[in-house]
Amino acid sequence: MTVYPKTSALMRRGAEFFGCEYAILCGAMSWVSERNLVAAISNAGGFGVIACGAMTPELLDAEIAGTKALTKKPFGVNLITMHPMLFELIEVCARHRVGHVVLAGGIPPKGSVEAIKAFGGKVIVFAPTIALAKKLLRSGADALVIEGMEAGGHIGPVATSVLAQEFLPELAEDYLVFVAGGIGRGDAIAAYLEMGAAGVQLGTRFACATESIAHPAFKQAFFRGNARDAVASVQVDPRLPVIPVRALKNKGTEEFTAKQREVAQLLDEGKVDMLEAQLQIEHFWAGALRRAVIDGDVENGSLMAGQSVGMVKQEEPVATIMASLMHECEAALSRR
Ligand SMILES: Cc1cc2nc3c(=O)[nH]c(=O)nc-3n(C[C@H](O)[C@H](O)[C@H](O)COP(=O)(O)O)c2cc1C
């Protein structure tokens, strides 16, 4: 077994928290982070997370059971806070004694953190500001992910490098903070660990692993894509605040603009309220991502990808990617 003494020392808190060897999470990716990729990540020493996305409780139940059949290692579940059946999904996690639940997509609704803690699960949250991060961590959340705008999928407005400089000095000593967005090599992992991060979360780098069920055409688009091709969607109507999504440019990007106009008009006509409008936007993304990941429609589907896509060159097994990241991190720390 290869040992990475300097990296492991800096990852110790994060690895103990997740019960894994390396404090490297594969961030949940809707349609991509299902049993095969999740189990492969955990089996390779990292921490895999199932993307629940828009799944029903029954589907999540089957996915957790399927993942358990493929790995004996711990893994987590990512739930979207906006999901109308959030509490039923938490119950499914409780029945399976899922050790770690990530609450993504917004501020956790009242009672959700408590419901997870009640069955002994650890709660991981996202927070766009330090004040909100502190509030969530003081009121029960066990760990925080800070995610910069370089990331793939739904993004905030601030770069990872800036978030890291703002959040880590303030929070990393007392709390577990994981850094996500734009990480493609171990050198960057080394830098964030040295700044106090307990570990890191990557998505784009793992999306095209051999074990990922993403369609070959989706993977090819990633291998061809450069950082500059992974662009953030634009908001076309100020009345409809949409969370930007970073994806490889294609026809689907334009379809999103049309979808926004359509939903904004429904809002104007009073046919939907703001919550329903936002749900329609999220359903659009879920459907568009499915078309690209599962059906391989890389023209019209959504190719959600982070700027690190330029560092994804070929299909490799998860264990190989994990070993490269750890090796690069250790080499960077050894050069100091
Ligand atoms: C294809 C794709 C789908 C994603 N879907 C989700 C999701 O369903 N829930 C979530 O919390 N994050 C989602 N993300 C974000 C990842 O979990 C992760 O935080 C992000 O990819 C990290 O940044 P990186 O892409 O620069 O590595 C997605 C990212 C990608 C690339």
The ligand as a MOL file (V3000), in Angstrom:
LIG
                    3D

  0  0  0     0  0            999 V3000
M  V30 BEGIN CTAB
M  V30 COUNTS 31 33 0 0 0
M  V30 BEGIN ATOM
M  V30 1 C -22.5540 16.8960 -13.7210 0
M  V30 2 C -22.6130 17.5240 -12.3520 0
M  V30 3 C -23.7810 17.3880 -11.5810 0
M  V30 4 C -23.8430 17.9100 -10.2870 0
M  V30 5 N -24.9750 17.6990 -9.5440 0
M  V30 6 C -24.9960 18.1070 -8.2270 0
M  V30 7 C -26.1150 17.7850 -7.3910 0
M  V30 8 O -27.0660 17.1300 -7.7980 0
M  V30 9 N -26.0760 18.2070 -6.0920 0
M  V30 10 C -25.0130 18.9260 -5.5820 0
M  V30 11 O -25.0350 19.2770 -4.4030 0
M  V30 12 N -23.9510 19.2440 -6.3680 0
M  V30 13 C -23.9070 18.8420 -7.6590 0
M  V30 14 N -22.7980 19.0950 -8.4280 0
M  V30 15 C -21.6060 19.7440 -7.7920 0
M  V30 16 C -20.6150 18.6790 -7.2740 0
M  V30 17 O -21.1650 17.9590 -6.1950 0
M  V30 18 C -19.2920 19.2760 -6.7800 0
M  V30 19 O -19.4900 20.1020 -5.6620 0
M  V30 20 C -18.5850 20.0880 -7.8530 0
M  V30 21 O -18.5450 19.3500 -9.0400 0
M  V30 22 C -17.1610 20.4320 -7.3800 0
M  V30 23 O -16.5000 21.2550 -8.2810 0
M  V30 24 P -15.6600 20.7130 -9.5480 0
M  V30 25 O -16.6530 20.3060 -10.5580 0
M  V30 26 O -14.8700 21.9010 -9.9410 0
M  V30 27 O -14.8060 19.5680 -9.0540 0
M  V30 28 C -22.7350 18.6160 -9.7460 0
M  V30 29 C -21.5770 18.7760 -10.5390 0
M  V30 30 C -21.5060 18.2450 -11.8110 0
M  V30 31 C -20.2310 18.4140 -12.6180 0
M  V30 END ATOM
M  V30 BEGIN BOND
M  V30 1 1 1 2
M  V30 2 1 2 3
M  V30 3 2 2 30
M  V30 4 2 3 4
M  V30 5 1 4 5
M  V30 6 1 4 28
M  V30 7 2 5 6
M  V30 8 1 6 7
M  V30 9 1 6 13
M  V30 10 2 7 8
M  V30 11 1 7 9
M  V30 12 1 9 10
M  V30 13 2 10 11
M  V30 14 1 10 12
M  V30 15 2 12 13
M  V30 16 1 13 14
M  V30 17 1 14 15
M  V30 18 1 14 28
M  V30 19 1 15 16
M  V30 20 1 16 17
M  V30 21 1 16 18
M  V30 22 1 18 19
M  V30 23 1 18 20
M  V30 24 1 20 21
M  V30 25 1 20 22
M  V30 26 1 22 23
M  V30 27 1 23 24
M  V30 28 2 24 25
M  V30 29 1 24 26
M  V30 30 1 24 27
M  V30 31 2 28 29
M  V30 32 1 29 30
M  V30 33 1 30 31
M  V30 END BOND
M  V30 END CTAB
M  END
